[in-house]
Every structure is written in C-alpha cells, then in structure tokens.
C-alpha cells in the first residue's frame, strides 16, 4: 500500500516538473531571465562609464577653471607691467626734457689725424683685470638699445646714455666706457663706421679703429656758400691734388619789406642759381678726371647742399658735415685737416 502511494506521489511530482519545464519552454521564461541578466550587466557597465565620464569631465572643468585663473593672473601681471613701462617711459621722457639744461658733455675737442693716433695708442695700452672695459662701434642710425643687451646697457649710467642719444653724427661713433667711470667718452670719426659691434674685455678694442683710420681714402670736399664755394680733391686723404675756388657776385640779404624786398630776393635767388651753375660746371670737370672717389664730404649752406645732392648722380657715399669754415680766411691745409679730424666727447 505504501509502495503504491510512493509511486503515485513520485509520478505526480514528475508530472509537475515536466509540466513546469514544458510551460517554461513555451513561455520563454529562461530566455527572458538571460536577457534580463544581460541588460542588468549592461546597465551596470553604462553606470560605470557614466561615472568615469563624469570624473573626466570634472577634471577637465577643474583644468579649465585653472586655465581661466592663470589667464586672468597673467593678464593682471601684464597690465601691471604695462603700467610700469608707461611710468618708466614717462619718467625717462621727463629726464630727457630736462636734460638739455642739466646734462652736458664734460668736454668736446677736435683731434687732428696725428693727435688721434696718440689718443688710440693710449687707449690701447690700458688694462683691467675685471674685464670691464666696454667698446661699442655704432654706425649712423643704430642705437645702443638695438645693439646691446639690457644687461650690458645697464652698465652705462642713464645720464650718459641720454648724452649719447644726442650724438647723431653721419659717420657714427665709437664709445669707450670703463664701468668704474675712469674713462667715459665717445669718438666721432671723419670716416663712416659700417658695421655695429661691441666688446667687454680687459682692454679696449681699438684694432678696428686703427684699421679704419689707417686706410688712404680718396676724398672730395665741397664747401658751399652763396657767392663763394670750394671744391678740393685729396686722392690719398693727405693733401689736395685739386683745389678749385668758385666765386660769384651775390647780393646780400635784404631786410626791408614790401615789393622791394620780394624783387630783391628774386634777384638774389637768380645770383645764387648762377653761382651754383658755375659750381656744378667746375665739379663736373673734376669728376671727369677723377672717378676713383671713396667719399664726398659736403658742408656749408644747407639749402645749397640739397641742391648739390640733387645734382650728384654718382654712386659715391656722401657725408654731410657742419662747419663754420670761412673759405676766404682758411688755408687749404686747414680745410683738409678740419674735415679729416675726429671729434672727442667726454661724458
């Protein structure tokens, strides 16, 4: 009896299991559970990706905020520096405006070609164990700030830099500067300095200066004044081989006003034009015979110099030099010596 009950019970349970498996098979419950598990895993993965993305975004936002802060800080410093530069520029301009009255060269002197040789010899003999002797070759149109670094410029006192900025010679100048202020001077040469250079050493760099002055240049000197002009050619820069004086009758300036003055000035201009015609004719004859000219030096009346520059159509370097030479009272030797002299400025 018991055996029959057990058989019946087992048969009933098998029937239920088979029926349950059949229902699951029909309903797809197993497939759904697998799909749910896959989807749950995907949800977890996406949540992790989202968390990682948020972390990366927070880092980028922090970097962006730091970049903005750095930029604002840099802009603030830039504004401060600009204000500082403007303040210093204003102070420098103020000093420059006042300097004509307060600053001046200790001494200015002309050195003949012979005197320059002795001057260079003395400079070249100086020595300093501290390597603090500064030599600067500065051509016309070149500034110290364009050649020297801020560190080197800082060695030169501001007042002396202001004085040097006043020097604008057509030939440039050479600066000899001892950082202990025993020697502070500039030398303006009669011959143009072609290339900028500088040296800070135990001695002054005078070899290049000696080389410039040792050459025998062919020089044509033209002094222009209304009524009296001079043309001289020195083939070796030592004596004039050609000396031409051009003289004309030119009316003196008229101080009265009205029609009389205008008519007088017109006649005076005609006299000057006639005089310059004679100068051009004489000059052309000189140039026909002498084509090897290194430099042409022009001096005299500024307006007449402009007229001469228009007339000159040759590829020769022209140097304009101011002078107060009176042609009728100056010998030819003195004229040549004057224009070949160097000018020394003590700072």
Phi, psi and omega in degrees: 000315180296319180298320180295319179297317180296317178299320180294320180295315181295320179298324180291318180294319179297322180296320180294315180297315179297321178294320180295318179294324180292321180292318179298321180295320181290318186279342181075026183299319180297318179296321180295319180296319177297317180295321179295318179297319179297319180292320178299319178296319179295322178297316179297317179297317180294323177296321177293319177297319179296319179296318179294319178296319178297321179296315178296320180296319179296321178295315179296320178295323178294318178295321179295317178297322179292321178297318178297318179295318178297318179296316179297321178295317179295319178297322178296316178295321179298317178298319178298317180293322178296318177297320180296316179298316179297320179296314180294322178296319179296317179297320180295317179296323178297317178296318179296321180294326181273341188298325180305331180271330188259329185250137176204159179292142180296326181196148175229128180216152176267137179243122177294164178307322178290319180293327179296323179299316177294323179298313181294322180299318179293317180298318183291341182277348183284143179223147177223128181288347184267002183052051184236027176258116186258129175239130180229125173259115187238107178292166177299134180089356179255137180254156178302319182295336179274349182248318186262151174286164180300325180296316181288318179299325180298342178286338182265129181298147185300319180299323180288325176296322179296317178297320180293327179293338176290331182285117177227053181290150181292342181258359184080189178205165176247130179256130173243115188225121174265125184298346175262009172068020175284325177229118179216096184204161179236145181238120177263122184270158174284341182252138182296140171275124187271321189235134178283143176198164177207159180207134175244111188209190181279350178215162177284143181274090184256353184297320179294323177296316178298323180294318180298314186279347182276345183283147177266097181272144172272119189236133174251121182251129180233119177248123188243121172222151179295115178099336180208119180226165183223139174231121180226137180241122178247101186295335179237013177069020183239315177221155178283127173271331177232132178225114182236123174256131179244118182237140178216162176272114179234130181296145175289162180295145183256129184263347181283157183261189175079196184298323181300317180293316180299318179295319180296316181295323178296318178294323179295318178298323177294321177297317181294319179298319177296318179297315180295329175299317178295321178297313180299319180296315179295318180297317181299323178293321178295317182291330178296325183271340185227099181264341181270088181235128180275317183219148170244124179256124180250138179210163178116216182291128185298321180293320179291327176297320178297320178296321179293320179297327176292326183285326183287118179239040181240151183273069179231136181295132182249133180243124177263124183232129176285146175199157178248030182293130172264111187303317185290345183248005185237134178286160179298323179297318179292325177299312181296318180297321180297314184282342177261005178278154175260159181241127184254128180243117177268125184274000000 
